[in-house]
Amino acid sequence: MCVLGALGVGWGVGKVGGVISQVKANPEKFTAEMRVKADPMLELMTSNEAAGEITFRNTKNGEIVTLSYTEAAQGPGLLSGVGLRGDATGSTAAASTAAAAALPAWFPLMDGLTLSPAVIRSSTAAHDSIRLTGTTTATTEEVVTFFNDELDARGFTVSRQSQRADGSTMELVEASEASMARHVTITVSRPEATAPAMIILTIEEPPASR
């Protein structure tokens, strides 16, 4: 099971611990809700914990879909409401490749990381920001080590915060370029040791860099 959390710059150990509590309480509900909330084309309508179902609306065509938490937590097919009901292998690979194209050329992309098609963009006078999510079967330590080493090699100052509780883990990696022109936040969540890791990438850089 993969877990998605809408985390961003400035999250500390206390906040990370709070997310782990939500994950532990009902990991499928948490993942399903966060997948819907992370997609700018979807609007969460209701979440029925007793029935184990989530209802959301496609803001583009108005379609209202109800899926089980298990189906919605898988991610692929949310826009069409198919969840696990369709074979999304090919479309998932294509969507991951398309999402990777949104990353800056300097950003290191880990092998085996499958990206969600949803790319959230925002801009201010100071910086542009993009957020992507993905999953991987690599261990949490492999993920953290990869991004730590790769960003360090690119001149970033990297810090790490960890939270673990009853098998659930949440890692927060923050990296800033020496000039502070670029900032990267990476969260890695895993509700249990055998579950895939959910990765959230938030990248900020000056508008001129994009």
N, C-alpha and C positions, 0 to 999 in steps of 0.2 A: 504494500500500500504506500502510496506517495502522499506527501503532505505539502500543502501550499500555504504560505503565509505572506500577507502583504506587508513586508518589512521594508524599511528604508533607512536613510542616513540618520544617525543619532540614536539608534536603538542600543540600550545598555543591557547589563546582565539581568536586572529586574524585569525588564520588558520581555526579554528572551524567556525567562522562567515562566512568565504569564502565558506566553504562547504554548509552552510545553504543557502547562496545565490543561489548556483547551484541547490540545492534541490527545492527551491521555484520556480525557473525559469521553470523547467520541471522535476518534481520528477520521473516520469516513465522513462524518458530518462536517468537520472542520475543513477537510480537503475539498469536498464538494462545494461548500460555500465560498472558499477562497478562489477556487478555479472560476466560478461564475463572476465573482467580484473583480477578478483580475482582467477580465475580458471586457473592453470598452463597448462591445456590441451586445452585451447581455445585461439584463436588469434582474436582480434577485427579487422575487415576489414573496414567496413563503418558503419556510423550511420546517417540515413536520417531523420532529424527532421521533414521535410515537410510531409513525408510519415508515420512518426511514426514507423520506422522499423530499426532494427539493423542486420547487417550481420557479421557472424564470422565463423572461420574455426576450425574444430577439428584437432589439430596437430597430433593426433595419427593415424587417418585413412584418413585425408585429406578432410573429408566431409565439404561442405560449406552450411551453414544454414542461412536463413533469417526469423526472427520472428518480430512480433510487439513488441513495448516497453512493452506493458502490459503482453504479454506472457513471454518475456525474464526476466522481473522483478520478476517473481514468482520463478525462480531458478531451481526447479526440472525438469529434462528432457532436460536441455541445451545440454548435450553431445549427445543426440539422436535427438535433434531438435524438440521434441514433445511439449515443453512448456506447455501450458494449454490443449493441445489436447489429452492428455492421463491421465489416473487415476494413479497419482504418490503417492497416500497416503501411500501404503505399502512400496514402494521403498524409500520414503522420511524418514520414520521411521527407516528403516534398515540403510540408509546412515548416519542418525544422530547418531545412536548407534555406527557405525564404526568410525565416526569422533571423538566421545567422547573418544574412546580408545586411541587416540593420545595425550590426555591431560595428564600431569604429575599426579601421584597419589595424590599429595598434593593439587591440584587445586580444588576449590569448584565449582561444577556444579549445576546450578540453575534448579530446577524443572520447566518444561514447556518450556525450551529453546530447540528449534529444530535447530540442527547444519547442515550446508551445508556440502556435502561430500568433498569439496575442502579443503585440508590441505596444507598450504604453509610452507615449511621448509627452513631454511638457517642456515649456521654455519660459525663461525669465530674461531680464536684461543681462544678468550675470552669467547664465549658463543654459545649455540644453541638457535635458535628461531623458534617458530611455530606460525602460524596465522590461526585462524578459524573464521567463521562468522555464525550467526544464527539469528533466529527471535523468538519473544515471544509476547504474548498478555498482559503480565504483564505491569503495569504502569512504566513509566521511573523512578519514585521515588522508586518503589519496586525493580527494577533492581539495581539501584545505591546503595540503602540501603543494599541489600543482599550482594553484592560484597564488599562493605565497611566493613560491620560487619564481614563477613567470613574471609577476608584477614587480618583485624585488629586482629582477634582472632588467626591467624597463625603467628603473629609477624611482619606483614608488616606495614610500615608507609604509610598512604593513603592520597592522595590529590584529589581534585575535581575542575573542571572548567566547567562552564555552559554558554550556549548561547541560547537565545530565541528570536524569531522574528515572529510575525504574525502567531502564532500557531505552527511554526516549532521549534523543540528543538534539541540540540546537547549537550551531556554530555561527558566529558573526565575524566576518573578515572585512576590515576596512583598510583601504589603501589610498594614499594621497601622493600625488606627484610632488617633487621637491618645491616646485614653483607654486603649488596649490591650485594650478590651473585645471587639474583633473582629479576626480574623486570616484572611487569605486567601492560599492558595498555589495558583499556577497553573503547570502545566508544559506546555510545548509541544514535542512531539517530531516529527521528520520525518527518515526514513532517507535520503531523496534529494530533490532540489529539486522534482521533478515529482509527488511523492507527497502525498496529503492530510495535513494536520497532525492529530495526536492531541492533544486537550486534556484535562487532568485538573484538576478544580476541587476544592479542599479548603477548606471554610469552617468556621470556628470562631466561636462567639459565646456569650455567657452564656445559661444555660438560660431565664431570664426573657424573652429576646428571641424565643424560638421560639413 
